[in-house]
Amino acid sequence: TQNQTHPIFQLLFLFFLFLHISTKNPRKISSIFSATKHLISQMDDSQLNAFLQNPDTLFTNPSIPRVFDWEKNDMALNQDKPSSAMDEDEEESSVDSMLCDSNSRLIPFGFSKSNCTDEIMMFINAGGEALNEADSRMKFLGDSYFEGGNVMQTNEHIAEAGDCPFIYQSARFGSFCYRFNNFPPGDYFVDLHFAEIINTNGPKGMRVFNVYMQEEKVLSDFDIFSVVGANKPLQVDDLRVSVKEDGLIAMRFEGVIGSPIVCGICVRKAQNIPVPQASQEYLKCNNCAADIEVSSAQKKLMRTKVTDKYEKKIQELTTQCQLKTHECHEAWMSLTAANEQLEKVRMELDNKIFQTRTLDETVGKQAENLKNITSRYGHDKKYWAAAVHDLQEKIMIMKNEHAQLSHDAHACAESIPELNKMVTGIQALVAQSEDLKLKYSEEQAKRKELYNQIQETKGNIRVFCRCRPLSKEEISAGCALVVDFDAAKDGDLGILTGGSTKKTFKFDQVYTPKDNQVDVFADASPLVTSVLDGYNVCIFAYGQTGTGKTFTMEGTDQNRGVNYRTLEQLFQIAKERSETFMYNISVSVLEVYNEQIRDLLSTSPTSKRLEIKQSAEGFHHVPGIIEAKVDNIKEVWNVLQIGSNSRAVGSTNVNEHSSRSHCILHIMVKSKNLMTGDCTKSKLWLVDLAGSERLAKTDAQGERLKEAQNINKSLSALGDVIYALATKSSHIPYRNSKLTHLLQDSLGNIWVIQTVVVLKRVNSRGDSKTLMFVQISPSERDLSETLSSLNFATRVRGIELGPAKRQVDTSELQKMKTMLDKARQESRSKDESLRKLEESLQNLESKAKGRDQVYKTQQEKIKELECQLELKTSMQNQSEKQVSQLSDRLKGREEICTGLQQK
């Protein structure tokens, strides 16, 4: 400024420089210095003379503007803070360095109408819309004066946002500037409003930027988060700007790190600052109190005296500072020398300690080696003593065995006549066993006939109904139950259709939500025996999507379903019949997806389409599918897991894990009666149908819509087949769908279905027994789908089918005859084996002689072991001598160690 060359200014500069060197908080000195500089620049000659006569008037004269409010607040706060909190001064200094205008100030709270007394020219809601307050003075304009940048808005709460919190919930960020035109020439105050609403998690330094007004920097390296944090307001008030004749106020936001951001801009009219009038300077006389006029020469002389006075003081302070610096340097050099000597002493001490530690370690290692040798000697002594004891016991055992073999040899020689009698008795028992086998086969045939008659008398098609419990969503939504289980034990199921009306359905068995998987399988388990007896069996599940069909058929790892339990019982019965029957079981897993047949066991996808063919015997099959041979339930479970993982599953509005295809588990059972030679070839179909859906309810689109249409089409075709069978139509439309075409033998032979209803049937048109599970939902939201499923199950239960036929495999009859001839030859060979028994007796006598030789060899080994034992004792004596020598050395080491410790 123009007064920087003034000697008073230079004197004050040197005084503050000394304070800056001697104080621990230079930020305060720099702040006071900048304020004093501003004051001196505004002082006229009269005020300067008053300061020369009484410098205390600088801070008591009310005509001089005060700019120490910020520093006074800091000093008041520092008096209350402990000494450890003074580290925060560095952060405060960084805040002060952000403000380039000394008259501006930072306010860490929101806009308040009561604090705004000046005339507001305009208030821009940056990033927001125009708003009118009830107070006519306050009008918030929309964000329309910008160039560049983007808009950000948030609904989060802004703490301490003041009277207008909406200002800080919108912002403009990026690279942008503002241009305001048509302002009258003059001085204005600009208030900038900020809030960090983007980088709410910090850290500091993520957003640093500069602000320019009229191309002059007013904010430098400004970081909102470091001052107030996130979602909190911050104001920069009283940024003074002068408008020239062009009436333009230009603001530019420039990013240093990240993008600049601003929430609001307020332009206020600056009040006119009165210019002090020059007055005549007078001095009062100390004697008479008269006013004496002071000339300009006298003023200069007074100023020169004051300057010389303060220069002498500064020189004295400078010499004192140099003396203190020299003393500090000498003290530092002496401290460095002392530290070097101390370091040498420490190095020597460390070397001595290291030497003593190495000696201790060597002594410890030698003591440890001595202990190890002693322990090895004791261990070897025990080991050889135990070995000698074991050899003695083995010798005693071999002597006893030798005596027993001699006794057995004499007994065998004496029992030869009795063996002849036993042979004749065995031949008589063989004849009796042949008669018993014939009677057993006849009884088994009668039992199978009676068992099949019992199954047929229970009903041609058996239908079981199972209801799932309410889901968590249905319970939270307050859905009511529409299913009545009062007569469930008698097979009656009531449905509340509305009001007090109730519709009753009759089934072979009804399961409530409390019934578990074991109860469900108990009524379906008799079909497993039919499969092993040579009958075709089919079990399938039907019902609305999300009613638990897959759970009933497959279950979970902890709660197995019908598929796993059926196969487990199949292998269990096959194991029980292993003496009279031989079974070969193979498994294949298919699915009908979008009217296409897919092999779920195929590891490599193929472009070849699988088609349904009819064999020469009249059965329908799919050439090219994989049939995995299984021997136990573990292998079956692995196959089921592979098939389940490959099945098409999707998510709909009704079911999150909805099956999008019909899954079919096909099991081939080939049996052979080892007594009669009869062979059978039966099939077991376990089918999990996809759930019926209403397109309006599931809101399916795209691929899900196509899947739903194909599922409904195949289920409609199944309903047509069931209706044709129920009405005994001359034409059964099996070929209307891949599902009904594939299961044609099951619908006419053996086939099990699971849905919300369980149904079992014996088909009159083929050779099968069928069981159906129908699954229903108890919720009132699914009432229409539940009634549709129950009506379908009722029609299925009314179908009359003929008795099932046993599937005899005629291709193996010839093989059984040849096996019978081989069995007869084997019976003849058994006669020859009796003759070989006599030869075995002679072999026993020769073995007894060999035992004698083994006994002699064992005695020779004992002698060798005794020699080895003598060698070990000699080695023990040598080791004892070594121990005594080591103990002597150890004593010497201990004496050396004690000497070192004393040193």
MARDRENVEX-30708 format. One record per residue (C-alpha): residue number from 1; z, y, x negated. Coordinates in steps of 0.1 Angstrom, whole numbers. Layout:
BEGIN
 seq    c3    c2    c1
 NUM     Z     Y     X
...
//
This chain:
BEGIN
 seq    c3    c2    c1
   1     0     0     0
   2    -1    37   -10
   3    36    37   -20
   4    35     7   -43
   5    34    30   -73
   6    65    48   -63
   7    93    43   -88
   8   118    34   -61
   9    95     6   -50
  10    92    -6   -86
  11   130    -5   -90
  12   135   -25   -58
  13   109   -50   -69
  14   128   -56  -102
  15   161   -58   -83
  16   148   -85   -59
  17   132  -103   -88
  18   166  -106  -105
  19   181  -119   -72
  20   152  -144   -69
  21   161  -158  -103
  22   199  -160   -97
  23   200  -172   -61
  24   196  -208   -48
  25   176  -197   -18
  26   146  -176   -30
  27   130  -178     5
  28   156  -153    18
  29   149  -129   -11
  30   111  -131    -5
  31   116  -124    32
  32   139   -94    25
  33   115   -81    -1
  34    85   -83    23
  35   106   -64    50
  36   117   -37    25
  37    81   -33    13
  38    70   -27    49
  39    98    -2    54
  40    90    18    23
  41    53    19    33
  42    63    36    65
  43    89    61    50
  44    80    97    47
  45    94   121    22
  46   124   131    43
  47   134    95    48
  48   128    87    12
  49   151   116     1
  50   177   104    25
  51   175    69    10
  52   179    84   -25
  53   210   103   -16
  54   225    74     4
  55   207    40     2
  56   229    25    29
  57   211    47    55
  58   182    23    51
  59   199    -2    74
  60   218    22    96
  61   192    47   106
  62   180    39   141
  63   147    57   136
  64   136    30   111
  65   123    -2   128
  66   144   -33   121
  67   125   -64   111
  68   154   -85    99
  69   161  -103   132
  70   147  -135   119
  71   167  -133    86
  72   199  -123   104
  73   197  -153   126
  74   191  -175    96
  75   221  -161    78
  76   243  -166   109
  77   232  -202   111
  78   237  -208    74
  79   273  -197    76
  80   279  -224   102
  81   260  -251    83
  82   276  -273    56
  83   263  -271    21
  84   243  -304    25
  85   223  -289    53
  86   208  -262    30
  87   180  -286    22
  88   164  -277    55
  89   156  -242    40
  90   125  -257    24
  91   112  -265    59
  92   120  -230    71
  93   102  -215    42
  94    71  -235    51
  95    74  -222    87
  96    75  -186    73
  97    46  -192    51
  98    25  -201    82
  99    28  -165    96
 100     5  -141    77
 101    15  -111    99
 102    51  -100    91
 103    55   -85   125
 104    48  -117   144
 105    74  -143   153
 106    77  -180   163
 107    94  -189   196
 108   102  -226   201
 109   102  -225   239
 110    78  -218   268
 111    65  -186   284
 112    91  -166   303
 113    81  -138   327
 114   114  -119   322
 115   108  -115   285
 116    73  -101   290
 117    77   -63   296
 118    44   -50   283
 119    12   -47   304
 120    -7   -80   303
 121   -44   -74   300
 122   -54  -111   304
 123   -39  -145   302
 124   -63  -174   294
 125   -52  -210   305
 126   -70  -228   277
 127   -86  -261   288
 128   -74  -254   325
 129   -85  -237   357
 130   -77  -202   370
 131   -44  -199   388
 132   -28  -170   408
 133    10  -166   408
 134    30  -150   436
 135    36  -121   413
 136     5   -99   414
 137    10   -89   377
 138     5  -125   366
 139   -31  -138   369
 140   -41  -168   348
 141   -78  -169   341
 142   -99  -200   336
 143  -111  -212   302
 144  -145  -194   301
 145  -145  -172   269
 146  -148  -201   244
 147  -176  -213   221
 148  -174  -250   212
 149  -145  -274   213
 150  -133  -300   239
 151  -107  -301   267
 152   -76  -322   268
 153   -52  -325   297
 154   -19  -345   302
 155     6  -353   330
 156    35  -358   306
 157    66  -336   310
 158    68  -306   286
 159   104  -299   276
 160   116  -263   278
 161    82  -251   291
 162    96  -220   307
 163    83  -205   340
 164    47  -218   337
 165    48  -254   324
 166    12  -260   334
 167     0  -238   305
 168    11  -265   280
 169    -4  -295   300
 170   -40  -285   291
 171   -55  -274   258
 172   -88  -268   240
 173   -92  -286   207
 174  -120  -292   181
 175  -140  -265   163
 176  -141  -235   186
 177  -136  -197   188
 178  -130  -171   215
 179  -147  -137   221
 180  -132  -111   245
 181  -154   -81   253
 182  -150   -47   272
 183  -116   -38   259
 184  -108    -1   256
 185  -103     9   219
 186   -67     8   208
 187   -39   -16   196
 188   -30   -48   214
 189    -6   -77   210
 190   -19  -112   212
 191     4  -141   220
 192    -8  -177   212
 193     7  -207   231
 194     6  -241   215
 195    19  -277   223
 196    11  -310   206
 197    -1  -332   235
 198   -25  -354   216
 199    -8  -367   184
 200    25  -373   203
 201    37  -399   177
 202    31  -376   147
 203    36  -377   118
 204    37  -342   103
 205     5  -331    87
 206   -19  -348   112
 207   -30  -314   126
 208   -31  -284   102
 209   -53  -254   109
 210   -58  -216   103
 211   -63  -189   129
 212   -83  -157   123
 213   -84  -125   144
 214  -110  -100   137
 215  -118  -121   107
 216   -83  -116    93
 217   -61  -147    89
 218   -30  -145   111
 219   -18  -182   108
 220   -21  -202    76
 221   -18  -240    75
 222    -2  -240   109
 223    14  -274   119
 224    28  -276   155
 225    44  -310   151
 226    64  -300   120
 227    79  -271   138
 228    88  -284   173
 229    75  -319   176
 230    54  -334   204
 231    53  -323   241
 232    72  -291   233
 233    60  -255   236
 234    56  -231   207
 235    47  -194   209
 236    34  -171   182
 237    40  -136   196
 238    33  -100   186
 239     1  -107   166
 240   -12   -71   163
 241   -49   -65   166
 242   -69   -33   167
 243  -100   -29   190
 244  -127    -6   179
 245  -155    11   198
 246  -173   -22   205
 247  -144   -34   226
 248  -144   -69   210
 249  -115   -92   202
 250  -127  -122   182
 251  -105  -153   175
 252  -116  -182   153
 253   -97  -215   149
 254  -105  -234   117
 255   -92  -269   110
 256   -77  -278    76
 257   -66  -313    85
 258   -76  -326   119
 259   -88  -303   147
 260   -72  -270   159
 261   -57  -269   193
 262   -45  -240   217
 263   -30  -241   252
 264   -30  -204   262
 265   -39  -169   250
 266   -21  -138   262
 267   -34  -102   254
 268    -9   -74   259
 269   -13   -36   256
 270     7   -23   226
 271    31     5   232
 272    24    38   214
 273    47    41   183
 274    59    77   180
 275    49    93   147
 276    79   111   131
 277    74   148   125
 278    79   162    90
 279   110   182    88
 280   123   206    62
 281   145   189    36
 282   180   204    30
 283   210   194    10
 284   246   203    20
 285   269   219    -4
 286   301   200   -11
 287   322   233   -13
 288   309   255    15
 289   288   229    35
 290   258   253    35
 291   223   240    37
 292   203   244     5
 293   166   240     5
 294   152   215   -20
 295   119   222   -37
 296    94   195   -46
 297   101   198   -84
 298   138   192   -77
 299   128   161   -56
 300   108   147   -85
 301   136   154  -109
 302   160   136   -87
 303   137   107   -83
 304   132   105  -121
 305   170   104  -127
 306   175    76  -101
 307   146    57  -117
 308   160    60  -152
 309   194    49  -140
 310   181    17  -124
 311   158    10  -154
 312   188    10  -177
 313   206   -14  -154
 314   175   -37  -154
 315   174   -37  -192
 316   210   -46  -194
 317   205   -75  -169
 318   174   -86  -189
 319   194   -88  -222
 320   222  -107  -204
 321   196  -131  -190
 322   181  -137  -225
 323   216  -144  -240
 324   223  -169  -212
 325   190  -185  -218
 326   196  -189  -255
 327   231  -204  -248
 328   216  -229  -224
 329   190  -239  -249
 330   216  -245  -276
 331   238  -265  -252
 332   208  -285  -242
 333   199  -294  -278
 334   235  -305  -285
 335   235  -326  -253
 336   203  -343  -264
 337   217  -352  -298
 338   248  -366  -282
 339   227  -386  -259
 340   207  -401  -288
 341   239  -412  -306
 342   252  -427  -274
 343   220  -446  -269
 344   222  -461  -304
 345   258  -472  -298
 346   247  -488  -265
 347   218  -506  -283
 348   242  -521  -308
 349   267  -531  -281
 350   239  -548  -261
 351   228  -568  -292
 352   264  -580  -297
 353   267  -590  -261
 354   234  -608  -262
 355   245  -628  -293
 356   277  -639  -277
 357   259  -649  -245
 358   234  -670  -265
 359   263  -688  -283
 360   280  -694  -249
 361   247  -708  -235
 362   242  -732  -264
 363   278  -744  -262
 364   274  -749  -224
 365   241  -768  -229
 366   257  -792  -254
 367   287  -798  -231
 368   263  -805  -202
 369   243  -830  -224
 370   275  -847  -233
 371   285  -850  -196
 372   250  -864  -187
 373   252  -891  -215
 374   287  -901  -203
 375   275  -903  -166
 376   244  -923  -176
 377   265  -948  -195
 378   288  -953  -165
 379   259  -956  -141
 380   241  -981  -163
 381   273 -1001  -166
 382   277 -1003  -129
 383   240 -1011  -124
 384   240 -1041  -147
 385   273 -1054  -133
 386   258 -1053   -98
 387   226 -1070  -110
 388   246 -1099  -126
 389   266 -1102   -94
 390   234 -1103   -73
 391   218 -1130   -95
 392   249 -1151   -91
 393   247 -1148   -53
 394   210 -1157   -54
 395   217 -1188   -74
 396   243 -1199   -49
 397   219 -1193   -20
 398   191 -1212   -38
 399   215 -1242   -44
 400   223 -1242    -7
 401   186 -1240     3
 402   179 -1269   -21
 403   205 -1290    -4
 404   192 -1281    30
 405   156 -1289    21
 406   167 -1323     8
 407   186 -1330    41
 408   155 -1318    62
 409   132 -1341    42
 410   154 -1371    49
 411   157 -1361    86
 412   119 -1357    89
 413   113 -1392    75
 414   137 -1406   100
 415   123 -1387   130
 416    87 -1400   128
 417    93 -1427   155
 418   108 -1400   177
 419    77 -1378   172
 420    55 -1405   187
 421    76 -1405   218
 422    74 -1367   219
 423    36 -1369   218
 424    34 -1391   248
 425    58 -1367   267
 426    37 -1337   258
 427     6 -1354   271
 428    24 -1360   304
 429    35 -1324   305
 430    -1 -1312   299
 431   -13 -1332   329
 432    15 -1317   351
 433     6 -1282   339
 434   -31 -1287   349
 435   -19 -1296   384
 436     3 -1265   384
 437   -26 -1243   373
 438   -47 -1255   402
 439   -19 -1248   427
 440   -13 -1214   411
 441   -49 -1204   414
 442   -49 -1215   451
 443   -18 -1195   458
 444   -31 -1165   440
 445   -63 -1165   461
 446   -42 -1168   493
 447   -20 -1139   481
 448   -51 -1117   475
 449   -65 -1125   509
 450   -31 -1116   526
 451   -27 -1084   506
 452   -62 -1072   514
 453   -56 -1080   551
 454   -24 -1059   550
 455   -43 -1030   534
 456   -71 -1033   561
 457   -45 -1034   589
 458   -30 -1001   578
 459   -63  -983   587
 460   -99  -980   576
 461   -94  -945   562
 462   -59  -933   553
 463   -53  -896   552
 464   -22  -881   535
 465   -14  -844   540
 466     5  -824   513
 467    17  -788   516
 468    24  -766   486
 469    54  -741   485
 470    50  -704   489
 471    40  -686   457
 472    60  -657   442
 473    34  -631   454
 474    36  -645   489
 475    74  -644   489
 476    74  -608   476
 477    48  -598   502
 478    70  -613   530
 479    45  -639   542
 480    58  -661   571
 481    56  -700   572
 482    32  -714   598
 483    39  -751   590
 484    65  -772   609
 485    78  -803   591
 486   103  -815   617
 487    83  -847   624
 488    69  -851   589
 489    86  -886   585
 490    66  -899   615
 491    33  -885   602
 492    32  -855   625
 493    24  -820   612
 494    29  -788   634
 495     9  -756   628
 496    21  -723   645
 497   -12  -707   656
 498     3  -676   671
 499    33  -667   692
 500    51  -698   705
 501    20  -720   705
 502    19  -750   681
 503    -9  -774   673
 504     1  -809   661
 505   -19  -831   637
 506   -14  -868   631
 507   -18  -884   596
 508    -7  -915   578
 509    17  -896   557
 510    29  -860   554
 511    45  -846   523
 512    67  -814   524
 513    70  -789   494
 514   102  -807   484
 515    84  -841   478
 516    75  -846   441
 517    46  -864   423
 518    65  -898   423
 519    68  -897   461
 520    31  -889   465
 521    19  -917   441
 522    42  -943   457
 523    20  -946   488
 524   -13  -946   468
 525    -2  -972   441
 526   -13 -1003   461
 527   -49  -994   455
 528   -45 -1001   418
 529   -40 -1038   425
 530   -72 -1038   446
 531   -92 -1024   417
 532   -80 -1052   394
 533   -87 -1078   421
 534  -124 -1067   421
 535  -126 -1041   449
 536  -141 -1006   447
 537  -116  -978   453
 538  -121  -940   458
 539   -94  -914   458
 540  -104  -877   464
 541   -87  -844   471
 542   -99  -818   496
 543   -87  -783   507
 544   -88  -746   502
 545   -88  -731   467
 546   -53  -725   453
 547   -35  -752   474
 548   -27  -775   445
 549   -55  -801   444
 550   -58  -801   406
 551   -20  -803   403
 552   -18  -833   426
 553   -46  -851   408
 554   -40  -841   372
 555    -5  -826   371
 556    10  -813   339
 557    24  -828   306
 558    59  -830   321
 559    49  -839   357
 560    18  -862   357
 561    -5  -864   387
 562   -23  -892   405
 563   -49  -898   379
 564   -25  -905   350
 565    -1  -925   372
 566   -29  -946   386
 567   -43  -955   352
 568    -8  -961   338
 569    -1  -986   366
 570   -35 -1002   361
 571   -28 -1009   324
 572     7 -1022   333
 573    -6 -1047   358
 574   -34 -1057   335
 575    -7 -1064   308
 576    13 -1086   332
 577   -18 -1106   340
 578   -29 -1109   304
 579   -22 -1147   303
 580   -46 -1155   332
 581   -70 -1125   332
 582   -90 -1106   307
 583   -99 -1070   315
 584  -124 -1045   299
 585  -119 -1009   310
 586  -142  -979   303
 587  -139  -943   315
 588  -164  -915   321
 589  -158  -879   333
 590  -184  -860   352
 591  -186  -827   371
 592  -210  -813   397
 593  -215  -776   388
 594  -240  -755   407
 595  -257  -787   420
 596  -261  -800   385
 597  -244  -831   369
 598  -226  -825   336
 599  -211  -850   313
 600  -177  -836   302
 601  -173  -861   274
 602  -205  -851   256
 603  -196  -832   224
 604  -231  -818   219
 605  -249  -799   247
 606  -283  -813   257
 607  -312  -799   276
 608  -319  -832   293
 609  -309  -831   330
 610  -288  -860   343
 611  -302  -876   375
 612  -288  -902   399
 613  -307  -936   398
 614  -304  -967   419
 615  -300 -1000   400
 616  -316 -1033   409
 617  -284 -1045   425
 618  -284 -1015   448
 619  -256  -995   430
 620  -261  -958   422
 621  -254  -946   386
 622  -262  -918   362
 623  -281  -930   331
 624  -272  -914   298
 625  -235  -906   305
 626  -208  -915   280
 627  -186  -944   289
 628  -155  -944   266
 629  -139  -978   262
 630  -101  -976   264
 631   -74 -1001   256
 632   -42  -982   265
 633   -29  -952   285
 634   -28  -930   254
 635   -65  -933   249
 636   -70  -926   286
 637   -49  -894   284
 638   -70  -882   254
 639  -102  -887   274
 640   -86  -869   304
 641   -77  -839   282
 642  -112  -837   268
 643  -127  -837   303
 644  -101  -812   317
 645  -108  -787   288
 646  -145  -789   293
 647  -144  -783   331
 648  -157  -750   346
 649  -127  -728   356
 650  -128  -691   367
 651  -107  -664   383
 652  -110  -651   419
 653   -90  -628   441
 654   -74  -659   457
 655   -67  -681   426
 656   -64  -669   390
 657   -74  -704   377
 658   -98  -717   403
 659  -118  -748   397
 660  -155  -739   399
 661  -169  -775   401
 662  -162  -810   415
 663  -145  -831   388
 664  -151  -869   390
 665  -132  -895   369
 666  -152  -928   370
 667  -134  -960   357
 668  -153  -993   353
 669  -131 -1025   354
 670  -146 -1058   343
 671  -122 -1088   349
 672  -124 -1125   340
 673  -102 -1153   353
 674   -94 -1174   322
 675   -85 -1203   344
 676  -114 -1204   369
 677  -140 -1184   350
 678  -146 -1160   379
 679  -158 -1125   369
 680  -156 -1093   389
 681  -170 -1058   383
 682  -152 -1030   402
 683  -152  -991   402
 684  -124  -966   406
 685  -134  -930   415
 686  -108  -902   411
 687  -123  -870   425
 688  -109  -835   424
 689  -131  -814   447
 690  -135  -777   442
 691  -117  -755   467
 692  -134  -742   498
 693  -138  -704   498
 694  -146  -676   521
 695  -168  -651   503
 696  -154  -621   522
 697  -119  -631   511
 698  -126  -639   474
 699  -149  -609   469
 700  -170  -630   445
 701  -199  -614   427
 702  -226  -624   403
 703  -220  -658   387
 704  -188  -664   408
 705  -209  -658   440
 706  -234  -684   430
 707  -207  -709   422
 708  -190  -703   455
 709  -222  -707   475
 710  -229  -741   457
 711  -193  -752   463
 712  -195  -744   500
 713  -229  -761   503
 714  -217  -794   487
 715  -186  -794   509
 716  -207  -788   540
 717  -229  -817   530
 718  -197  -839   526
 719  -187  -828   561
 720  -221  -838   575
 721  -217  -873   559
 722  -182  -877   573
 723  -195  -867   608
 724  -224  -891   606
 725  -200  -919   596
 726  -176  -910   623
 727  -203  -910   650
 728  -219  -942   635
 729  -252  -924   631
 730  -282  -944   620
 731  -290  -919   592
 732  -264  -908   568
 733  -275  -876   548
 734  -262  -887   514
 735  -290  -869   496
 736  -283  -834   509
 737  -260  -828   479
 738  -255  -841   444
 739  -219  -847   453
 740  -225  -870   483
 741  -255  -887   465
 742  -233  -895   435
 743  -205  -908   457
 744  -227  -928   480
 745  -214  -961   467
 746  -178  -948   470
 747  -183  -935   505
 748  -197  -970   512
 749  -178  -989   485
 750  -146  -976   467
 751  -135  -939   466
 752  -103  -918   465
 753  -102  -881   474
 754   -74  -856   470
 755   -71  -823   488
 756   -44  -808   508
 757   -47  -841   528
 758   -46  -875   513
 759   -69  -901   528
 760   -75  -938   522
 761  -103  -958   538
 762  -120  -992   538
 763  -157  -986   543
 764  -176 -1006   568
 765  -209  -998   552
 766  -201 -1011   518
 767  -174 -1027   497
 768  -149  -999   491
 769  -114  -987   500
 770  -109  -949   503
 771   -78  -926   502
 772   -79  -889   509
 773   -54  -861   500
 774   -57  -829   520
 775   -39  -799   505
 776   -28  -770   527
 777   -11  -736   523
 778    20  -727   543
 779    12  -690   543
 780     2  -671   574
 781   -25  -654   554
 782   -44  -688   550
 783   -40  -700   586
 784   -77  -702   594
 785   -85  -721   562
 786   -55  -745   568
 787   -67  -753   604
 788  -103  -759   590
 789   -90  -784   564
 790   -67  -802   589
 791   -96  -806   614
 792  -118  -820   587
 793   -91  -845   577
 794   -86  -855   613
 795  -124  -864   616
 796  -122  -884   583
 797   -92  -904   596
 798  -112  -914   627
 799  -140  -931   608
 800  -141  -969   613
 801  -154  -988   583
 802  -157 -1025   578
 803  -136 -1047   555
 804  -140 -1042   518
 805  -158 -1069   498
 806  -149 -1083   464
 807  -174 -1074   437
 808  -182 -1107   419
 809  -200 -1105   386
 810  -225 -1135   388
 811  -240 -1127   354
 812  -210 -1142   336
 813  -206 -1175   355
 814  -228 -1193   330
 815  -207 -1180   302
 816  -176 -1193   318
 817  -190 -1228   321
 818  -198 -1228   284
 819  -163 -1216   277
 820  -149 -1244   298
 821  -168 -1269   276
 822  -153 -1253   245
 823  -118 -1256   260
 824  -123 -1293   265
 825  -134 -1297   229
 826  -103 -1277   218
 827   -81 -1302   237
 828   -96 -1330   217
 829   -89 -1311   185
 830   -53 -1309   194
 831   -50 -1347   192
 832   -62 -1345   157
 833   -36 -1319   149
 834    -9 -1344   158
 835   -21 -1366   131
 836   -19 -1338   106
 837    18 -1335   114
 838    24 -1367    94
 839     6 -1352    64
 840    28 -1321    67
 841    59 -1343    62
 842    46 -1354    29
 843    40 -1318    19
 844    76 -1310    27
 845    88 -1336     1
 846    65 -1321   -25
 847    79 -1286   -17
 848   114 -1299   -23
 849   105 -1310   -57
 850    90 -1275   -63
 851   124 -1260   -53
 852   140 -1279   -81
 853   116 -1265  -106
 854   123 -1230   -93
 855   160 -1235   -97
 856   155 -1244  -134
 857   134 -1213  -140
 858   162 -1191  -123
 859   187 -1205  -148
 860   165 -1196  -177
 861   162 -1160  -163
 862   200 -1158  -161
 863   203 -1166  -198
 864   177 -1139  -206
 865   198 -1114  -185
 866   229 -1123  -204
 867   211 -1115  -237
 868   201 -1081  -223
 869   236 -1075  -212
 870   248 -1080  -248
 871   222 -1056  -260
 872   235 -1030  -235
 873   271 -1034  -247
 874   260 -1028  -283
 875   241  -997  -271
 876   273  -986  -253
 877   293  -988  -285
 878   267  -966  -303
 879   268  -941  -275
 880   306  -939  -277
 881   303  -931  -314
 882   278  -903  -306
 883   302  -889  -280
 884   330  -887  -306
 885   307  -869  -330
 886   296  -845  -303
 887   332  -838  -293
 888   340  -829  -329
 889   310  -805  -330
 890   322  -790  -297
 891   356  -783  -311
 892   340  -765  -341
 893   319  -744  -316
 894   349  -735  -296
 895   367  -722  -328
 896   336  -701  -336
 897   336  -688  -300
 898   373  -678  -302
 899   366  -660  -335
 900   337  -641  -319
 901   358  -632  -289
 902   386  -618  -312
 903   360  -598  -331
//
